[in-house]
Amino acid sequence: MSESDAKLGTVMAVQANFYQVRLDEGHTLLCTRPTRLKKIGQSVLVGDRTYVKSANAERGAIASVLPRKTELERPPIANAEQILLVFAIEEPTLEPVQLSRFLVKAESTNLKLLLGLNKVDLISENQKIAWSKRLEKWGYQPHFFSVENREGIEEIKAKLKDKITIFAGPSGVGKSSLTSLLIPKLNIRIGEVSGKLQKGRHTTRHVELFEIPEGGYIADSPGFNQPDLDCGSESLINYFPEGKLRLNQGSCKFNNCLHQEEPECIVKGDWERYPYYLRFLDEILVKEEKNAQNRDPESNVKKMVKNSGEIQEEPKLNTKKYRRTSRRLSHQKLEDLYHNQFLDEDQE
């Protein structure tokens, strides 16, 4: 398919079976995906570069999808180049464990990661310097800014220019306010911040690209309030820059070292986020254990050979109730109870 046959554009939004495609020449078409593309299993994601055949000035059909440079499942987006992780330094107060969870999730995408800290106007210069030095030890160069007084906004604009950037972070930290400031004509509802838990109500419903006047696109990421740690236990250390640095300086005694209590481990030690690493690792190990049990349906079946030589399968007796619960699983249940307690209080 050549440019003479169809027009080139970028998918800005996907809703049901319709696709908003902004053509390079300037206007937007509401497009469908032909049955031919469905039959060959060609999906169409926000961010895709596509050739479009237009039926009229407002409608069209996607003819083909260009190869993707990058692709994410959550959020479902193609050709994103970087992530801007937005947190507030105050109101709500920056919480290191929550920030680390988002950082690990963002690192696992293998996209370039920018860390933006909003509401810098609420802290002193000494506090700013202290946070900057602390985060540098984590392996990050934070970008401090304030939507309220527009401090640091030009620096953010320069980082976003001519790129597709995913905005991520918890609710109530100013993502929508920053987006509205970068794209003045955009009308995004601003979620109010709950006074009880200082958590905002997320207002974005689906993935959509917003065009920045100076060039580039912003992709908001709905549902990214508390990201799941879906990486493997052995790869988790690679998403902690300070841990990965230690790993690159040598090697552990065991190839499959998880950097817990193993002897001669070069990663474990006195670095600030090591307890966070162990906490996340424990969570992932529990999940992997559950997945392993679900993948082995035969573990609940025993085979018996009858006198005739025929193999007969019978269900095993459930002896789990007589087994002692592992300390790791007990610890997780306590954490779930603690988490649900706050959810219940929030709903009251």
C-alpha positions in Angstrom: 0.0 0.0 0.0 1.6 3.3 -1.0 0.8 6.9 -0.2 -0.8 7.3 -3.6 -3.4 4.6 -2.8 -4.2 5.9 0.7 -3.5 8.6 3.3 -1.1 8.1 6.2 -2.2 8.9 9.7 -2.0 8.1 13.4 -4.7 6.3 15.5 -5.7 8.7 18.2 -8.5 6.7 19.9 -10.2 3.4 19.8 -13.8 2.9 20.9 -15.7 -0.3 20.2 -15.1 -1.0 16.5 -14.3 2.6 15.5 -11.0 4.3 15.2 -10.2 8.0 15.2 -7.3 8.5 12.8 -5.6 11.9 12.5 -4.2 12.2 9.0 -0.8 13.8 8.5 -2.4 16.4 6.4 -4.3 17.7 9.4 -7.9 16.5 9.8 -9.4 13.5 11.6 -11.4 10.6 10.1 -13.7 8.1 11.9 -12.6 4.8 10.5 -13.5 1.1 10.6 -11.3 -2.0 10.4 -12.2 -4.1 7.3 -13.0 -7.8 7.7 -9.8 -8.6 5.7 -7.7 -7.2 8.6 -9.7 -9.1 11.2 -9.2 -12.4 9.3 -5.5 -12.1 9.4 -5.5 -11.1 13.0 -4.3 -7.6 12.5 -5.2 -5.5 15.6 -5.3 -1.7 15.6 -4.0 0.1 18.6 -3.9 3.7 19.7 -0.6 5.1 18.4 -0.6 2.9 15.3 0.6 4.4 12.0 -2.0 3.4 9.4 -2.9 3.9 5.8 -6.5 5.0 5.4 -8.9 5.1 2.5 -11.4 7.8 3.0 -15.0 7.4 1.9 -15.8 11.1 2.4 -14.5 14.1 4.5 -15.4 12.4 7.8 -15.4 8.6 7.3 -12.9 6.1 6.2 -11.5 2.6 6.5 -8.1 1.4 7.6 -6.2 -0.2 4.7 -3.1 -1.4 6.5 -1.0 -0.9 9.7 2.7 -0.1 9.6 5.1 -2.2 11.7 5.2 -1.0 15.3 8.4 0.3 17.0 7.0 -0.6 20.4 3.8 -2.2 21.8 2.3 -2.4 25.3 -0.6 -4.4 26.5 -1.4 -2.3 29.6 -2.2 0.3 28.5 -2.8 -1.0 24.9 -0.7 1.4 22.9 1.7 1.2 20.0 4.8 3.3 19.1 5.1 5.0 22.5 8.7 6.2 23.1 8.7 7.2 26.8 6.8 7.3 30.0 6.4 10.4 32.1 5.7 9.2 35.6 3.9 12.0 37.5 3.8 12.2 41.3 3.1 15.0 43.7 5.8 15.9 46.2 3.1 17.0 48.6 -0.7 16.9 48.9 -0.5 13.9 48.8 2.9 13.4 50.4 5.3 11.4 48.2 5.4 7.9 49.5 8.6 5.9 48.6 7.0 2.4 48.5 4.2 3.5 46.2 6.6 5.5 44.0 8.9 2.4 43.8 6.0 0.2 42.6 5.2 2.6 39.8 8.9 2.9 38.9 9.3 -0.9 38.7 6.2 -1.1 36.5 7.5 1.7 34.2 10.9 0.2 34.0 9.5 -3.2 33.0 8.1 -1.6 29.8 11.7 -0.9 28.6 10.6 2.6 27.5 12.6 5.7 28.4 11.4 6.8 31.9 11.0 10.4 33.0 10.1 11.1 36.6 8.1 14.3 37.1 7.4 15.7 40.6 4.5 18.2 40.8 3.7 20.8 43.5 7.3 21.8 44.1 5.9 25.1 45.2 4.8 23.4 48.4 8.3 22.5 49.6 11.4 24.4 50.6 14.5 24.6 48.5 16.3 22.4 51.1 13.6 19.8 50.8 13.9 19.8 47.1 17.7 19.3 47.2 17.2 16.5 49.7 14.7 14.7 47.5 16.9 15.2 44.4 19.9 13.6 46.1 17.8 10.8 47.4 16.3 9.9 44.0 19.7 10.2 42.3 20.8 7.3 44.6 17.9 5.4 43.3 19.1 6.1 39.7 16.8 8.9 38.7 17.1 12.5 37.7 13.7 14.0 38.8 12.1 16.9 37.0 10.5 19.2 39.6 7.6 21.3 38.4 4.4 23.1 39.5 1.2 23.3 37.6 0.0 26.0 40.0 2.7 28.6 39.3 4.0 27.0 36.0 7.5 26.4 37.3 9.5 23.9 35.3 6.8 23.5 32.6 9.0 24.6 29.7 11.5 21.9 30.7 8.7 19.3 30.6 7.6 20.6 27.1 11.1 20.1 25.8 11.2 16.5 27.0 7.9 15.7 25.3 8.5 17.4 22.0 7.9 15.2 18.9 7.5 12.0 20.9 4.6 9.8 22.0 4.7 9.9 25.8 2.5 7.9 28.2 1.4 9.8 31.3 1.2 7.5 34.3 0.9 7.9 38.1 -1.7 7.8 40.9 -4.8 9.9 40.9 -4.8 13.3 42.4 -1.2 14.3 41.6 -1.9 16.6 38.7 -1.7 14.5 35.5 -4.9 16.0 34.0 -4.0 19.5 35.1 -0.5 19.2 33.5 -2.1 17.9 30.3 -4.6 20.8 30.2 -1.7 23.2 30.7 0.3 21.6 27.9 -2.7 21.5 25.6 -4.8 24.6 26.5 -7.7 23.7 24.1 -8.1 20.3 25.7 -11.1 20.0 28.1 -10.3 17.3 30.7 -12.4 16.9 33.8 -10.2 17.4 36.9 -10.8 14.8 39.6 -11.2 16.1 43.1 -8.9 14.9 45.7 -10.4 13.0 48.6 -9.8 14.7 51.9 -9.8 11.5 53.8 -7.1 9.5 52.0 -5.7 12.3 49.7 -6.4 10.1 46.7 -8.0 11.6 43.6 -10.9 10.1 41.6 -9.6 9.0 38.2 -11.6 10.6 35.4 -10.0 9.2 32.2 -12.0 6.2 30.9 -9.9 5.0 27.9 -6.5 5.3 26.2 -6.4 8.3 23.9 -3.7 10.4 22.3 -3.7 14.2 22.7 -1.7 16.3 20.3 0.7 18.8 21.8 0.8 22.1 19.9 4.6 22.2 19.9 4.7 18.7 18.5 4.2 15.2 19.9 1.4 13.3 21.7 0.4 12.6 25.2 -1.3 9.2 26.1 -3.1 9.1 29.3 -3.2 5.7 31.0 -6.5 4.9 32.7 -6.6 2.4 35.5 -2.9 2.9 36.3 -3.7 3.8 39.9 -2.0 0.8 41.5 -0.1 -1.2 38.8 0.4 -4.9 39.1 3.9 -6.3 39.3 3.7 -8.7 36.4 7.4 -9.3 35.9 9.2 -12.5 36.8 11.0 -13.0 40.1 14.4 -13.5 38.5 14.0 -10.3 36.4 12.7 -8.0 39.2 16.2 -6.8 40.2 16.7 -5.4 36.7 14.0 -2.8 37.4 15.8 -1.4 40.4 18.6 0.7 38.8 20.7 0.7 42.0 20.3 -3.1 42.3 21.1 -3.6 38.6 24.2 -1.5 39.0 25.4 -3.9 41.8 24.6 -6.9 39.7 26.6 -5.5 36.8 29.7 -5.0 39.0 30.1 -8.8 39.4 28.2 -12.0 39.7 26.4 -13.9 42.4 27.5 -17.4 43.4 24.3 -18.9 41.9 23.0 -18.2 38.4 19.3 -18.2 39.6 20.0 -16.0 42.7 17.0 -14.1 43.9 19.1 -11.8 46.1 17.5 -12.7 49.4 19.5 -14.9 51.8 21.7 -16.6 49.3 25.4 -16.8 50.2 27.9 -14.6 48.3 25.1 -12.4 46.8 26.5 -9.1 45.6 23.1 -7.4 45.4 21.8 -7.7 49.0 23.0 -5.1 51.4 22.7 -1.6 52.6 20.8 0.3 49.9 17.6 2.2 50.7 15.2 0.3 48.5 16.5 -3.2 49.2 13.6 -3.8 51.7 11.2 -2.7 48.9 12.8 -5.2 46.5 12.3 -8.0 49.1 8.7 -6.9 49.6 7.9 -6.9 45.9 9.8 -10.2 45.4 7.7 -11.9 48.0 4.5 -10.7 46.3 5.7 -12.0 42.9 6.8 -15.4 44.4 3.4 -15.9 45.9 1.8 -15.1 42.5 4.1 -17.5 40.7 3.4 -20.3 43.2 -0.4 -19.9 42.6 0.1 -19.8 38.8 2.2 -23.0 38.9 -0.6 -24.8 40.8 -3.2 -23.6 38.3 -1.0 -24.8 35.4 -0.8 -28.4 36.8 -4.3 -29.8 36.8 -3.0 -33.4 37.1 -1.7 -32.6 40.6 -5.3 -33.2 41.8 -5.6 -36.5 40.0 -4.0 -39.9 40.8 -3.6 -42.7 38.4 -4.2 -46.4 39.2 -3.5 -49.5 37.1 -6.3 -52.0 37.3 -5.8 -55.8 37.0 -6.8 -55.6 33.4 -4.0 -53.2 32.7 -6.3 -50.3 32.2 -5.2 -47.0 33.7 -7.9 -45.4 35.8 -7.8 -41.8 37.1 -9.2 -40.8 40.5 -9.3 -37.5 42.3 -6.8 -37.1 45.1 -8.0 -36.4 48.6 -7.7 -32.8 49.6 -5.1 -32.7 52.3 -4.3 -29.0 52.1 -6.4 -28.2 55.1 -4.0 -30.3 57.2 -0.9 -28.5 55.9 0.7 -25.7 57.7 0.2 -22.4 55.9 3.5 -20.9 54.7 4.8 -17.8 56.4 4.9 -16.0 53.1 1.3 -16.7 52.3 0.3 -15.7 55.9 2.2 -12.5 55.5 0.4 -11.8 52.2 -3.0 -12.4 53.8 -2.2 -10.0 56.6 -1.3 -7.4 54.0 -4.5 -8.0 52.1 -6.5 -7.6 55.4 -4.6 -4.4 56.1 -5.3 -3.1 52.6 -9.0 -4.1 52.6 -9.4 -2.3 56.0 -8.5 1.0 54.4 -10.7 0.2 51.3 -13.6 -0.3 53.7 -12.9 2.9 55.5 -12.7 4.8 52.2 -16.1 3.5 51.2 -17.8 4.6 54.4 
